[in-house]
Each structure stands twice: as C-alpha cells, then as structure tokens.
C-alpha cells in the first residue's frame, strides 16, 4: 500500500510504499456529525476511552501537570484547554 501524507506542511514528504504484510492499519480523523464543538469536547471528556474521567484520575492530587502543543501545531488548544480545566470541577 502506498501511504501519503495529505496534511498541511507535509506536502514535501514523498509517499511511502508499505508491504501489505507489514501494514497494521490506516487510521484517520473521524468527521463528527455534531457542529457544536464545545458540546463535543464536554462529551469527550465525560466519556474517555481507556481511562477514567479526568476528575477521577486527579482526585486527591494537589498538583497536575498539563502539557499542550506549541503554537506550530494545528491543535485547537484555546478551545480544548478551558474544557479540560473545568473537567475536574
């Protein structure tokens, strides 16, 4: 299978041929039906995959370190961080 990198700022990366027997899978972002980003973030933090809710994971802790992407990434940190901070509520 030929793997391409169709992402902003990756335009100069050449496609890579991966033999089918070595390919574990291809994953891509899922488009969500919801247009309400804030509601989707709240829902996502309330239903995490593979771990408990953040509020339960940090319960009883005095300090929590949150690492975020730097400004060169396209992560919408300004939208995510307020929901994350409110989650332990």
N, C-alpha and C positions, 0 to 999 in steps of 0.2 A: 504494500500500500504506500502511496505517496502522501506524506504529511506536509501540509503547507501551513504557513504562519500568517494568517489573514487578520492581523491585528495592527492597530496604529503603531508606528515607529518600528515595526518588524518587517517592513516592505523589502529590505535588502537581504533578508535571510533566505537562502535558497531552499527549495523543497528538499525533503529527506526521504529516501526510499527505505522503508522498514519491511523486512521479510514477514509475511503473514504469520509464520510460526512463532515469531518473537513479539508480535503485537498483542498486548493485553487488552486494549480497548481504546476507543476515542471518546473523549468527554468534551462537552462544550457547554457554555452557559445556557440555562433554560430561560426561555422567554415566559414571563409571568402574565397571566390574564389581568391581574389587578393593576390599575393605573394609580392607585393610592400608595405611593412609595412608603410613606410613614406607617400606614397600617400594615404593610407587608413586612417592614422591619420589626415592628412590635410583635407581629405574629411569629416571625422567625426567631426572635429572642425568647419567646414564650414556648416554642417547640423545637429546641435544639436537637441536632442529630448526633448521637453517640455520647452525649454527656448530659448532666442535669442542667437545670436552669442556672444562669449565672448567679442569681441571687442566692441559690442554694450552695453553689460551689465556693462562694466567697464568704458565706455566713461565718461570723465569729472572727474574721480576719480584720486586722487594723489597717493594713496597707495592701494595696493591689496595684500591680504594675500593668499598664495598658500600653502596648506597642502599636503604633499606627504606621501606615505607609508614608513615605516622604512625598513632597509635592510633585515629584516627577511621575507618579503613578496616577492612574485614572480612577482609583477608588474614591467613591463619594464620601470621604471621611467626615465632611461637615454635616452630612445627613445621618450617618451611622452613629457617630460618637455621642450625640445627645441622647439617642435611644439607648445606647449601651450604658451610659452613665445613669439614666433613670431606671434601668432594669433592676438593680439591687433594691431600689425603693424601700 
